[in-house]
Amino acid sequence: MLKPIVLIEDNPHDLELTLVALERSQLANEVIVLRDGAEALDYLKRRGSYAERPEGNPAVMLLDLKLPKVDGLEVLKEVRATSELRSIPVVMLTSSREEPDLERAYQLGVNAYVVKPVEFRDFVAAISDLGVFWAVLNEPPPGSFRLTRRPGS
């Protein structure tokens, strides 16, 4: 069974572009879309409306920086402070090129910081590369199960 990709994005335009890009990369992983930081933490910690979701962590979390309710850096901080979530690869996917945001994300343990390209073609290529790397090529930490491609994928 493939682990899902979790996408936390509140901007409808960026959300649509990211979903199109992931679809074009032909990954078989389900994409779980969450619209704010509080919902993301509920999903990850299996609480509230996500209390009954199956156990297990996503293959990767694509996390926007500027989110309503709980911002992306706070989500990252909480993920890294929680032993069951700490090994989730987190990619900050943002339009912010501000050095303090970049520095803080790396201080908190982000795996990658990607500035969203403005051009559609570049955006699709960047998201496709991210999805393939984290969902297929990256070796997960010891103790987690290895992702396998579904036949015909």
C-alpha positions in Angstrom: 0.0 0.0 0.0 1.3 3.4 -0.9 1.6 6.2 1.6 -0.4 9.3 0.8 1.1 12.7 0.0 -0.3 15.4 2.3 -0.7 18.8 0.7 -1.4 21.7 3.1 -2.4 24.7 1.0 -5.0 27.4 1.5 -4.7 29.3 -1.8 -7.2 27.8 -4.3 -5.0 28.7 -7.4 -1.8 27.2 -5.9 -3.8 24.2 -4.8 -5.1 23.6 -8.3 -1.7 24.0 -9.9 -0.1 21.6 -7.4 -2.7 19.0 -7.9 -2.4 19.2 -11.7 1.4 19.0 -11.4 1.2 15.9 -9.1 -1.3 14.3 -11.5 1.1 14.9 -14.4 3.9 13.1 -12.6 1.7 10.0 -12.6 2.3 9.0 -9.0 -0.2 6.4 -7.7 -0.1 8.0 -4.2 -3.4 9.4 -2.9 -3.1 13.2 -2.3 -4.7 14.4 1.0 -5.6 18.1 0.8 -5.7 20.1 4.0 -6.6 23.8 4.0 -5.0 25.2 7.2 -2.5 24.4 9.8 -5.0 23.4 12.5 -6.6 20.8 10.1 -3.1 19.5 9.2 -2.2 18.9 12.9 -5.6 17.2 13.4 -5.0 14.9 10.5 -1.4 14.1 11.5 -2.3 13.5 15.1 -5.4 11.5 14.2 -7.8 13.7 16.3 -11.1 15.5 15.7 -12.7 14.6 12.4 -9.5 12.6 11.6 -9.6 10.4 14.7 -10.7 7.3 12.7 -8.2 7.7 9.8 -5.9 4.7 9.2 -2.7 4.7 11.2 0.6 5.7 9.5 2.4 8.7 8.3 2.4 10.2 4.8 5.2 9.7 2.3 5.8 13.4 2.3 4.1 16.6 3.5 4.0 19.6 1.1 3.5 22.5 3.5 2.7 26.1 2.6 4.3 28.7 4.8 1.5 31.2 5.1 -1.6 29.3 6.4 -4.7 30.3 8.3 -5.2 29.3 12.0 -1.7 27.8 12.5 1.1 28.9 10.1 3.4 26.5 8.3 6.3 27.1 10.6 4.2 26.2 13.7 3.0 23.1 12.0 6.6 22.1 11.2 7.6 22.9 14.8 4.9 20.6 16.2 5.7 17.8 13.7 9.3 17.8 14.7 8.4 17.9 18.4 6.2 14.8 18.1 8.1 11.5 18.1 5.5 9.7 16.0 5.7 12.4 13.3 9.3 13.4 13.4 10.5 11.3 10.5 7.9 12.6 8.0 9.7 14.4 5.2 8.5 18.0 5.1 8.9 20.2 2.0 8.0 23.8 2.6 6.3 24.9 -0.6 6.0 28.7 -0.5 6.1 31.9 -2.4 8.3 33.5 0.3 11.9 34.2 -0.6 12.5 36.0 2.7 15.7 34.9 4.4 14.2 34.8 7.9 11.5 32.4 6.7 14.1 30.2 5.0 16.4 30.2 8.1 13.6 29.5 10.5 12.3 26.6 8.4 15.7 24.9 8.4 16.2 25.6 12.1 12.9 23.7 12.7 14.0 20.8 10.6 12.4 21.2 7.2 13.8 18.7 4.6 13.5 21.1 1.7 12.4 24.6 1.0 11.0 25.2 -2.4 9.9 28.6 -3.7 6.9 28.2 -6.0 7.9 29.1 -9.5 5.7 31.8 -11.2 5.6 30.1 -14.7 3.1 27.3 -15.0 5.6 25.0 -16.8 8.3 25.5 -14.2 5.8 25.0 -11.4 4.6 21.7 -12.9 8.2 20.5 -13.3 9.1 21.5 -9.8 6.1 19.7 -8.2 6.6 16.7 -10.4 10.2 16.4 -9.4 9.3 16.8 -5.7 6.6 14.1 -5.8 8.8 11.6 -7.6 11.7 12.2 -5.3 9.9 12.0 -2.0 7.3 9.4 -2.9 9.4 7.0 -5.0 13.2 7.7 -4.9 13.7 8.7 -1.3 14.7 5.9 1.1 12.4 6.0 4.2 13.9 5.9 7.7 14.5 2.4 9.2 11.4 0.8 10.5 9.0 2.4 8.0 7.8 0.4 5.1 9.2 0.9 1.6 7.0 2.4 -0.9 6.3 0.3 -4.0 4.7 1.3 -7.3 1.5 -0.3 -8.1 1.6 -2.6 -11.1 0.9 -0.7 -14.3 1.9 2.6 -12.7 
